[in-house]
Amino acid sequence: MDLLIQFDDTLIETLLLFAIASYLNVGFFIIINDFFFFSVFFNLYLRGFLFLSN
């Protein structure tokens, strides 16, 4: 029982550390990638809309 509680604590700590590290280190690049893909898809959507309207 104690082993299970200890495992749960380490698992929660690992998840928290991974979440904090990913938010601090990778979050900036994820925001850049999301903005890049959003602009690309928005460009394609606008081009398709203009093409269909013409």
C-alpha positions as CSV (number, residue, x, y, z in Angstrom):
1,M,0.0,0.0,0.0
2,D,2.8,2.4,0.9
3,L,4.5,1.5,-2.4
4,L,1.4,2.4,-4.4
5,I,1.1,5.8,-2.6
6,Q,4.8,6.5,-3.2
7,F,4.4,5.5,-6.9
8,D,1.4,7.8,-7.2
9,D,3.4,10.7,-5.7
10,T,6.3,10.2,-8.0
11,L,3.9,9.9,-11.0
12,I,2.2,13.1,-10.1
13,E,5.5,14.9,-9.5
14,T,6.8,13.7,-12.9
15,L,3.6,14.8,-14.7
16,L,3.8,18.2,-13.0
17,L,7.5,18.6,-13.9
18,F,6.8,17.5,-17.5
19,A,3.8,19.9,-17.7
20,I,5.9,22.9,-16.3
21,A,8.9,22.0,-18.5
22,S,6.8,21.6,-21.6
23,Y,4.9,24.9,-20.9
24,L,8.1,26.9,-20.3
25,N,10.4,25.4,-23.0
26,V,8.1,24.1,-25.7
27,G,5.2,26.4,-25.2
28,F,6.8,29.2,-27.1
29,F,7.5,27.0,-30.1
30,I,4.1,25.4,-30.0
31,I,2.5,28.9,-30.1
32,I,4.7,29.8,-33.1
33,N,3.8,26.5,-34.9
34,D,0.1,27.0,-34.2
35,F,0.2,30.5,-35.5
36,F,2.1,29.3,-38.6
37,F,-0.3,26.5,-39.4
38,F,-3.3,28.8,-38.6
39,S,-2.0,31.5,-41.1
40,V,-1.4,28.8,-43.7
41,F,-4.8,27.3,-43.4
42,F,-6.4,30.8,-43.2
43,N,-4.6,31.8,-46.4
44,L,-5.9,28.6,-48.2
45,Y,-9.4,29.2,-46.8
46,L,-9.4,32.8,-48.1
47,R,-8.0,31.8,-51.5
48,G,-10.7,29.1,-51.8
49,F,-13.4,31.5,-50.7
50,L,-12.3,34.1,-53.3
51,F,-12.0,31.4,-56.0
52,L,-15.5,30.2,-55.3
53,S,-17.0,33.7,-55.1
54,N,-15.5,34.5,-58.5
